[in-house]
Amino acid sequence: MVMPNEPRGVYFLIDNKSFYASCEAVQRGFNPLKVPLVVMSEAENTNGGLILATSPEAKQLFHLKANVSRQRDLPEDPRLQVVPPRMNLYIKKNLEINQLFSRFTPEADVWPYSIDESILDMTNSWHLFGDNPREVARLIQKTVRKELGLYTTVGIGDNPIQAKLALDVYAKHNEELIGEIHFNDVPEKIWTIENLTDVWGIGKRTARRLNQLNIYNMNDLAHTNPYFIKQHLGIIGSQLFATAWGVDRSKLREKPVVKSASLGNSQVLPQDYQNQAEIETVLKEIGQQVASRVRSHQKLAGCLSLGIGFSYHASELAGKTGFHQAMTIEETDDNKEIVKQLLVMFRNNWEGEAIRNVAVYCSKLRPNRGQQINLFTNVQPQIKENQLNSIIDNIHRKYGFSKLVYANSLTSGGTALERAKLVGGHNGGNSYE
């Protein structure tokens, strides 16, 4: 299929196969594809421990699935190795992998897509390393395997969406772990995809909405009137129609313009919280940390939002999953003021339900160009409070968060000290060895 007006290049989308489990296998001297191993989160944080990653061998032997299987699903088999997550190790390996990729294309053309996937624009460099892109992909795979011990899967395309589809649909089922899609292949390799949820960007909910429009596969999607799809699904419908034709006009070097920035923090609590004092302790901790983030960006916040998620049982009883409240506030970066407003929103909406999730965000941010003095109050306490916040922030930056905490974090319900040990919500790990 010829589409002469569409931009095209040579793009690789590279996935580190079973990344967390593979890193742990390599650290222990095993072949990542041949050892039965799972990475499992701490039991106390996930109602029985959630399996975060499985090696291919563990998946095949015991039918375990990442982010689905739990501790109760583990077989009593001495061959299976169960290890805790070490997020610092995975981040370190991700950096090493992307540094390796920059040997094959300029660093500006390497985009980490997630902790285990990267997009490489090889348009101007692939010919330096082989006779065709597939040969270069094999060279990259062998280099990663030799130097880091990891296996990689590569999708190749004329643009990033083709590379992504080639990776997800074809490369993972190919002996060489390489898949290719080009514009000429679209009818044979995209329109023949029968399961909509196999396609990046189409989840179960979106698939159901497409089914309601009599769209059941990628061939249907490609040959439905795009204006009809947009009418029912909006801009997402237009993007999905473009995907069905292998069209992607994104320019990866151009940074996206964020219309409305926000700063915040969210937490899944280690157990159900129903005691008001304990819940408010967590709110104070998160509010203080969000205020610190606002200050670190030299901003003032004009809007504050609070999201509370109920526990499963409380959701069943209340008939709702939680509540979300936002309010305009006088522009500030002060701990006390942000915490004060959070408590007001919480007390006005909470009716005793057990909660499991808390999210706090500040928006309507503007540069902090100086303190706003209130003529009707004594300015000295305000100045002292700002100075105290600044001193605490400096100590945290220099020595770490856990070296200076508010007393409320030491009371029942406090979670800040435990969260300070986490990376990406999981154990950071103390050692790479």
N, C-alpha and C positions, 0 to 999 in steps of 0.2 A: 504494500500500500504506500503510495507516494504522497507525501504532504510537504511540498517544497517550501512553503512559507513558514513552517514551524522551526523555531531554533533547535539546534541539535549539537551535541558534542559527544564526549565519551565519559560516562560517569560510572563509578563503582560504588555500590553500597555494600559495605563489608560488615558482617556479623561475626562476633566471637562466639563460637558454638558453646552453649551451656556455660556461660562465662563464669559465674560464681563457682559452680562446681568444678569447672576446669582449672581455675586458679588454685582451688584447694587441692585438687589432685596433683597438679604440678609441684606445689610446695611440699607434698608428701612423697614425691618421686614416682608417681604413677602416670600411666598413659591416660589422659582424660576420657578417651573413648572406651576404655576397657575396664575401668574400676567402677563398681557399684557404690556411689557416694551421693549423699544429699546434704544440702545446707539448710539447717532448720533454725528458725528464730526461737528466742527464749520463750519457754512455755508460759511464764507468768504474764507475758505481754499479749498473748494471742489465744487465750482460752484453749491451751493444749499444744501450742507450738505449731507454726505454719511452715511448711516446706517451701523455701524460697527458690531453690534450684535443685535440679536433679541431673546427674550425669546420664548420657544416653544408655549406658548399661543398666543403671537403676530403673530407668523408665521402661526398658524392655523386659527386665527380669521381674520387676515387682509392680509394674503399671502405676508408678507414682507420678504425679503431675505437679509442677511448680505452681504455687499460689492457689492450689486447690486442695491437695492432700495435706493432712495434719498428722500430728504425732500418733494419734490413734490408728492411723492407716499403715504405720510402719510394720513390716513383718518381723518376726523373731528369727532372723537369719544372721549368723555370724559374719557372713560375707559383706553385709551392708555397713558402710561407714557413715555415721551421722556426725556432722561437725557444725559448730556455731558460725554465724556470719562474721566476717572481718572486713567491714566496708573500707577501711583505710587501705587494705591490701588491694581491693578491687579498683579503687581510685588510682592507686600507684601504678597498677598494671595497665589501666586505661591510658594513663599519660604516656607510659612507655610504648604502647602500641601506636598511639597517634604520632609520637615522635618518629617511630619507625616508618609510618606512612609518609611522613614529610620527606623521606629520602627519594620517594618516587614522584612527588608532585609538590609544588611550593606549599609552605605551611598555610598560606592564606587560602589555599584550595582544599584544605582538609577541615571538614566540619564534623565534630563529634555530635552525632544525632541522639545518642543516649549513652549510658555507661558501657553498653556492649555493641553499639553500632556506630559506624562513621560513613560519611559521604565523601568521596574523593572525586574532584574534577580532574580527570586525566587527559582532557582534550589536547593540551599543548605539550604533554610530556610522555605519553604512553610509548610513542615511537622510539624513545631513547632506550627502552628496556626490552623490546621484543618486536616480532614481526606482526603481531596483531594483539588487540586488547586481551583476548583470552589467555594468551601466552604470558602477558604481563601479570594478569590476575594469579596465574599459577605460581609465578615467581614470588609475588607478595605472600601467598599462602605458605610457600616453602620457607621463606625468610622468617615469618612469624613463628612457624613451627620449630625451626632450628634454633632461633634465638630466645624465644619465650616459652616454647613447649606447648603452645595453644593451637587449636584448629580454627580456621576461619572459613566462612561461607561467603561467596561473592555473587552479587547480582550486577549485571552489566546492562547499560541501556544508553539510548541517545539523550536521555534526560533523567533527572532523579526519580520521577514516578515510575518510569520503565525499569530502572535499576531496582527499585523497591519491590515491584511486582515480580521481577525475575528472581530476586532473592527469596521472597516469601513463598512463591508458588512453584518455582522450578529448581532453584539451586539446592534447597534443603533435601531434595529427593534425587539428586544427581550424584554419581560416584565421585566425581571430581569436586563436588560441592560448589559448582559454578553454574549459573543460569544466565541466559541472555534474552533480551527483548529489544527489537528495533522497530522503527515505523513499519517496515515491510512485513514484520511478524505479527502485527496487531490482530488481524483476523484469526490467525491460527493460535496465538498464544494468549490473547486477552479475551476476545469474544467467546472463546471456548470454555471459559471458567464458569462452571455451573453453580458453584456455591458462592453467593455474594459475600458472605462473611470471610471468605479466604482473601478478600481484597482489602488492602490497607485503607482505612477511613470508613469502612462499612461494618458497624457492629450489629448486634442482633436487633436492636431497636430500629436502626436505620433500615435494615433489611426488611423488617416488618412494614415500615412505611412505604418502601419501594414495592413490596408485594401488593399493598393496597392499590398501587397504581398499575397493577398487572405487569410488573417488572420482576422477573424471577431469576435472571442470570445476566451476565455481562453483555451477551448479545442483545437481549431485550433492552438493557440500559443504553447501549450504543445506538439503537435504532428507534428510540422514543424521542418525540419532539422535545428538544432541550428547553423550549419556553414553557411547555407543559410541566416538565420536571421542576424548573425554577419556580413556577407558580405555586407548587405544592411544598417544595423543600427549601426554597430560597436560594441563597448563594451556595449553600452546600450542594444543592442539586446540580448547579452549574459545574461545580468542581468535580462531582462524581461523573457527570457526562464527559468532561474532559479526560478523566482517568480512563473511561471506557475506550477512548480513542488514542490513549497513550500520549496525551498532550500535557505538557508541563512548561509553563512560561516563567517559572520562578527564577530569579537571579540571586544565587546564593551569596554572592559577595555584597549585595545590598542589604544593609541592616534594616529590619522592620521598624516602622515608626509606631511607637506605643501611644495610643490616644489618651489613655487614662491610667497612669501608673498607680500602684498601690504597694504597700509594704505590710507584711504580716507574718503570722505564725499560726500553725494549727497542730493539734495533738490528739492522738487516740489514747485515751487513758488506760492505765494498766489493769483496771477493773472498773466495775460500775460504781459511780459516785452518787450518793444520795444525801449525804450530810451537807447542809448548806455551808458550814464553815470550811469544810474541806474543798468544796467546789469553788468557793470564793478565794481560797488560797491559790488554787491553780489559775484562776482568772487574774489574780494580782501578779503572779509570776509571769504569765504570758504577756500581760499588759506592760509590765516593766521591760520585758525583752523587746517587745515591738517598739516601745518608746525609744529604747536604745538604738534600734535599727534606724528609726526616723532621724535621730540625731547623727548617726554615723554617715548618713547621706546629706547632712546639712539641710534638712527639710523641716517644714512645719506642716502638720496635718489639719485639714479642715473638716474631715468626715471620719467617723469611727463606726465600724460594723462588728457585730458579734454573732457568731453562729454556734448553736448548741445542738448536738445530736444526741437523741435519747438512746438508751440501751434497747436491745431487741424486745425484751419483755415490756418495757415502758412504752415503746412504740405501739405494740399490740393493744395495750390498755388505753392509751391516749388517742389512738387513731391517727397519729401523725408521727413523723420521724424526728421532729425537733422544731426549732424556730430560728429565724434569722431576723435581726434588727439592725438598722443603720440610723445614725443621727448626725446632723451637722453640729460641729462643735466650734468654739472659738479656737482659732489656729494656735497649735501648741506642739511641743515636743516633750512636755513634762510628764514624768512618771505618775505623779499623784493625780494630775488632772485626767489623764487617760484612764487610769485605774478607777477613779471616781465615777466616770461616765459609764465604764463597762459594768460596774456594780449596779448602777441605776437601771441600765437596760436589762440586766439579768434579773433583778428583783421584780421588775415590772412584768416579766414574761414567764418566769419559772413558777410552776405550780406543784413542786415536790417530786417531779419525775426523776428517775435514775438516769444519769447521763454518761455517755461514753466518749463523746467527741467535743472538742472546743476549738473554735477558730476565731482569731482576732485580726482585723485588717484596718489599716489607716489609708485613706485616699484623699483626693483633692489636695495633693501635695504642692507646696510652693517653696522656693529657696528661702532659707532662713537668713535674712539680711539684718537681723538685730532683734532685740527684745521689744515687745509691745508693752509699754508701761501704762498701768492703770492709775489714773490720777486720784482715784477715790480709795486706794488701798496703799499701805506702806510698801514701798518698793524693795526695802532691804531683805525681807524674807524671800521674795521672788528671785532676787539676785543670788542669795545664798543657796537656794534650791537648785538654780542652774549651775552654780559652781560645784555643788555636791554631785549632781548628775554627771558633770564632766569628769570629775575625779574618779568616780566609780567606773565610768566607761574606759578611762585610761588604764585603770588597774586590770579590768577584764581583758583589754587588748594585750597588755603586756604579760600577764600571768595566767590568763585563762578564767573562764566564768566561775568555776568551782572554788576559786581562791577567795572570793568575796561574795557572799550571798546575803539577802535579807533574812531576818529571823523567821519570817513566815515559811520560808522554804525548809526549815528544820522541823516544822510542826507536822502533825498528822495530815496526810493528804498531799504534802508537798512533792512535786515531781521534777523540779528544776535541776537538782543535782544529778538525778538519773538521766534526764534528757541531755545533760551536758556531756555524757559519756557516749552518746549515740551519734552515728553518722548516717544520714538518710533514713532515720527512724530505726536503725539497727545497730548492733554492737560494732564499734569501730575496730576492735581487735588491738592488742598490745604488741603483737609481734608479727613479722612477715616470714619468720622461719618455722 
